[in-house]
Amino acid sequence: MLPAIISGGLMVTVEEHVRNKIEHAKKWRIENPWYSPEYFKDESKIYVTKEMLASKAYRSLSRCAMLIYQDFLAKREMVSTKRDRKPVWQINNNGEIIYPYTEAIKNGFTRDQFRNGIDELQQKGFIDITHHGKGGRKPAKGTGDVSKYWIDDRWQDYGTDDFRPPRNPREKDTRKGRGWASYHAAKK
């Protein structure tokens, strides 16, 4: 005689109980497709550590700077490497990340918001500029001379004596009477 158990108030055999559990799990998976690993396979992900969320630097970011930083995190190309036999995720394109003003404007930022967000992210240790682009018009083929960015971890020391300033800060154009400054001054 097969052992019996009470399931849902009824006396059933162990085999029937297991079969019912399997059927219930199949129905649940159909009703909840988001649980399936295949559902997330092609979806891009952005990971922010609990340490970063709790940091003084992250908590002090403005709304625009936080959104811009999330855009930078989405542009990372992450690769898994092994260090001491443990898998470690590294940014494959760090220092080569491109986020031009035209793309920021398409994402809903004004030029001033984007510029101020980049400056704030640099000052608080989240990014650095590895190459200052020249701006201006984009050539017919290619991307032109655009700024390239590095996602940094200096934010961990923000507010302490160990905090390092940005390596390559954006320099404000102080040329008065030359270039676009004179053009806009003449229009006023």
C-alpha positions in Angstrom: 0.0 0.0 0.0 1.3 3.5 -1.0 1.8 6.0 1.8 -0.9 8.7 2.0 -0.8 12.3 3.1 -3.3 15.0 3.6 -3.3 17.6 0.9 -5.9 20.3 0.7 -8.0 18.6 3.3 -8.1 15.3 1.2 -6.2 12.1 1.8 -4.0 11.5 -1.4 -1.0 9.3 -2.2 2.4 10.9 -2.3 2.5 10.3 -6.1 -0.8 12.2 -6.6 0.5 15.0 -4.2 3.7 15.4 -6.3 1.8 15.4 -9.5 -0.6 18.1 -8.2 2.4 20.2 -7.2 4.0 19.9 -10.6 0.7 20.9 -12.4 0.3 23.9 -10.0 3.9 25.0 -10.8 3.3 24.7 -14.6 0.1 26.8 -14.3 1.9 29.4 -12.2 4.7 29.7 -14.8 2.2 30.3 -17.6 0.4 32.9 -15.5 3.7 34.6 -14.5 5.9 34.7 -17.6 8.2 37.4 -16.0 9.6 34.7 -13.7 11.1 32.7 -16.5 14.8 33.3 -17.2 14.1 33.4 -20.9 11.9 36.5 -20.3 15.0 38.5 -19.2 17.5 37.1 -21.6 17.7 40.0 -24.1 16.9 42.7 -21.7 19.6 45.2 -20.8 20.2 45.7 -17.1 21.8 48.4 -15.0 23.2 47.5 -11.6 23.7 49.9 -8.8 25.2 48.6 -5.6 23.7 49.2 -2.2 26.9 50.9 -1.2 26.4 53.5 -4.0 22.7 54.0 -3.2 23.6 54.7 0.5 26.6 57.0 -0.4 26.7 60.7 0.4 27.7 61.4 -3.2 24.8 59.6 -4.8 22.2 61.0 -2.3 23.4 64.5 -3.1 23.0 64.2 -6.9 20.4 66.4 -8.6 17.6 64.7 -10.5 19.1 65.5 -13.9 22.6 64.3 -12.9 21.2 61.0 -11.6 19.3 60.4 -14.8 22.4 61.2 -16.9 24.4 58.9 -14.7 21.9 56.1 -15.4 22.3 56.8 -19.1 26.1 56.4 -18.7 25.6 53.1 -16.9 23.4 51.9 -19.7 26.2 52.6 -22.2 28.6 50.4 -20.4 29.7 47.1 -22.1 30.2 44.7 -19.2 32.3 41.6 -19.6 32.9 38.8 -17.2 36.5 37.9 -16.4 38.0 35.6 -13.8 40.2 36.9 -11.0 41.4 34.4 -8.4 39.0 31.9 -9.9 36.0 34.1 -9.2 34.0 35.8 -11.9 34.4 39.6 -11.9 32.4 42.1 -14.0 34.5 44.8 -15.7 33.6 47.7 -18.0 35.0 46.8 -21.5 34.5 50.3 -23.0 35.5 52.4 -20.1 37.2 55.6 -21.3 35.6 55.2 -24.7 31.9 55.9 -23.6 30.3 58.5 -25.9 27.3 60.5 -24.9 26.9 63.5 -27.2 24.7 66.6 -26.6 22.5 65.6 -29.5 21.6 62.3 -27.9 21.1 64.0 -24.5 18.6 66.4 -26.1 16.8 63.5 -27.7 16.6 62.0 -24.2 14.8 65.1 -22.9 17.6 67.2 -21.4 18.4 70.8 -22.4 22.0 71.7 -23.2 22.4 73.5 -19.9 20.9 70.6 -17.9 23.3 68.1 -19.6 26.4 70.3 -19.2 25.6 71.0 -15.5 24.9 67.3 -14.9 28.2 66.3 -16.5 30.0 68.9 -14.3 28.2 67.6 -11.1 29.0 64.0 -11.9 32.6 64.9 -12.4 32.8 66.9 -9.2 31.3 64.1 -7.1 33.5 61.4 -8.6 31.1 59.4 -10.8 32.6 60.1 -14.2 35.8 61.6 -15.7 36.3 63.0 -19.2 39.1 61.1 -21.0 38.9 63.2 -24.2 37.4 66.7 -24.7 35.5 66.8 -28.0 35.6 69.9 -30.2 31.8 70.1 -30.6 30.3 71.8 -33.6 28.8 69.9 -36.5 29.0 66.2 -37.0 30.6 65.2 -40.3 28.6 63.3 -42.9 30.2 60.0 -42.0 31.4 59.1 -38.6 30.8 60.7 -35.2 33.2 63.6 -35.4 35.3 64.7 -32.4 33.1 63.9 -29.5 33.9 63.8 -25.8 34.7 60.4 -24.3 34.0 59.5 -20.7 35.3 57.2 -18.0 33.0 55.8 -15.3 34.9 56.3 -12.1 34.6 55.1 -8.5 36.0 58.3 -6.8 32.5 58.8 -5.4 33.4 56.3 -2.6 35.8 58.9 -1.1 33.4 61.9 -1.6 33.4 64.2 1.4 36.6 62.7 2.9 40.2 63.9 2.8 41.0 61.0 0.4 38.7 62.4 -2.4 40.6 63.2 -5.6 39.5 66.0 -7.9 38.6 65.2 -11.5 41.6 64.3 -13.7 40.4 66.3 -16.7 37.7 68.8 -15.7 35.7 70.7 -18.4 37.2 74.1 -18.7 34.8 77.0 -19.0 35.3 79.1 -22.2 36.4 82.5 -20.9 37.2 84.0 -24.3 35.3 87.2 -24.5 35.1 88.9 -27.9 36.0 85.7 -29.8 34.0 82.8 -31.2 30.4 82.3 -30.3 30.6 84.6 -27.3 31.1 87.6 -29.6 28.5 86.4 -32.1 25.8 86.2 -29.3 26.9 89.5 -27.8 26.5 91.2 -31.1 22.9 89.8 -31.5 21.8 91.4 -28.2 
